[in-house]
Amino acid sequence: MGYVHADYDVIAKMAESDLDEPVVMLNLLKYRDQAESGHGVDGLTGRQAYTKYGQAFAELEPRFGGSVMWMGRGKNTVIGGDEEWDIIILVTYPTRRQFIEMFNDPDYQAIAPMRAAALADSRIVESTQLVPKL
């Protein structure tokens, strides 16, 4: 069983940290062969369904300030056993608050099931900068 739904307990825990701190979210994505039916993605592959989700998400993203820093295809997992990821994305948000607001936004919640239908497994890992930029 994969992870495809947000853990709102973790999002609530994030809200206990500095809300004005910038964050970078590491997204690891594994597509389903066939998207789960429903949510407007019937008959699509997981990759196609995620692309449809991505198009819907792109319309919302400016509200939350996120921007893709890097995106690439997953290759060989050197440490981590047999984990395989189709796509790896680094998304930066100007503030933790904006990321949290995104997950609590009704428009985002309306498209989130499309993301879950597209993916067999995923991770979103919050990170913050250790060393100030020079």
C-alpha positions in Angstrom: 0.0 0.0 0.0 1.3 3.4 -1.0 0.9 6.8 0.5 -1.1 9.2 -1.6 -3.2 11.3 0.9 -1.9 14.2 3.0 -1.6 13.6 6.8 -3.4 16.5 8.3 -1.9 15.8 11.7 1.5 16.5 10.2 0.2 19.6 8.5 -1.1 20.8 11.9 2.3 20.1 13.4 3.9 22.2 10.7 1.8 25.1 11.8 3.5 25.0 15.2 6.8 26.1 13.5 7.8 29.4 12.1 5.0 30.1 9.6 7.1 32.8 7.8 10.1 30.5 7.1 10.6 29.4 3.5 10.3 25.7 2.8 11.3 23.3 0.0 9.1 20.3 -0.5 10.7 17.1 -1.9 8.0 15.2 -3.9 8.7 11.6 -4.8 6.0 10.2 -7.1 5.2 6.7 -8.4 2.4 6.5 -11.0 -0.3 3.8 -11.1 -0.4 1.8 -14.3 -4.1 2.8 -14.6 -5.5 5.7 -12.6 -8.3 4.8 -10.2 -11.7 5.5 -11.7 -13.6 8.6 -10.7 -12.3 12.1 -10.0 -12.4 12.9 -13.8 -9.5 10.6 -14.7 -11.4 7.5 -15.9 -9.5 5.6 -18.6 -6.3 7.4 -18.1 -2.9 6.0 -17.1 -1.5 7.2 -13.8 0.9 9.5 -15.7 -1.9 11.0 -17.8 -4.0 11.5 -14.7 -1.2 13.2 -12.9 -0.6 15.5 -15.9 -4.3 16.4 -15.7 -3.9 17.1 -11.9 -0.8 19.1 -12.7 -2.7 21.3 -15.1 -5.4 22.0 -12.5 -2.8 22.6 -9.8 -0.9 25.1 -12.1 -4.0 27.3 -12.0 -4.1 27.3 -8.2 -0.3 27.5 -7.5 0.2 31.3 -8.0 -2.1 31.8 -5.0 0.3 29.9 -2.8 3.6 31.1 -4.1 5.1 27.7 -4.9 7.5 27.3 -7.8 9.2 24.2 -9.2 13.0 24.4 -8.5 13.8 21.1 -10.2 12.0 18.2 -11.8 13.4 15.0 -13.1 12.9 11.3 -13.7 13.7 8.8 -10.9 16.5 6.4 -11.8 18.4 4.0 -9.6 17.9 4.0 -5.9 21.5 3.6 -4.5 20.4 3.6 -0.8 16.8 2.6 0.0 16.3 -0.9 -1.3 13.8 -1.4 -4.1 12.0 1.9 -3.9 11.4 3.3 -7.4 10.1 6.8 -8.2 8.9 7.9 -11.6 9.2 11.6 -10.9 11.1 13.7 -8.4 10.1 17.4 -7.9 11.5 20.1 -5.6 9.0 22.8 -5.0 9.9 26.0 -3.0 7.3 28.0 -1.1 8.1 31.5 0.2 6.6 30.6 3.5 5.4 27.5 5.4 2.1 29.3 5.9 1.5 29.4 2.1 2.1 25.6 1.9 -0.3 24.9 4.8 -2.9 27.3 3.3 -2.8 25.3 0.1 -3.6 22.0 1.7 -6.5 23.7 3.6 -7.9 25.5 0.5 -11.2 24.1 -0.7 -10.1 24.5 -4.4 -7.0 22.4 -3.7 -9.0 19.8 -1.8 -11.3 19.5 -4.8 -8.4 18.4 -7.0 -6.4 16.4 -4.5 -8.5 13.2 -5.2 -7.2 13.4 -8.8 -3.6 13.3 -7.5 -4.4 10.3 -5.3 -6.1 8.5 -8.2 -3.0 8.9 -10.4 -0.4 7.7 -7.8 0.5 4.3 -6.5 2.9 5.8 -3.9 4.3 9.2 -3.0 6.2 11.2 -0.5 6.2 14.9 0.3 9.0 15.8 2.6 9.3 19.3 4.1 12.8 20.8 4.3 14.3 24.0 5.4 17.7 25.6 4.7 20.5 24.9 7.2 23.0 27.5 6.0 22.0 31.1 5.1 22.4 32.0 1.5 25.6 33.9 0.7 
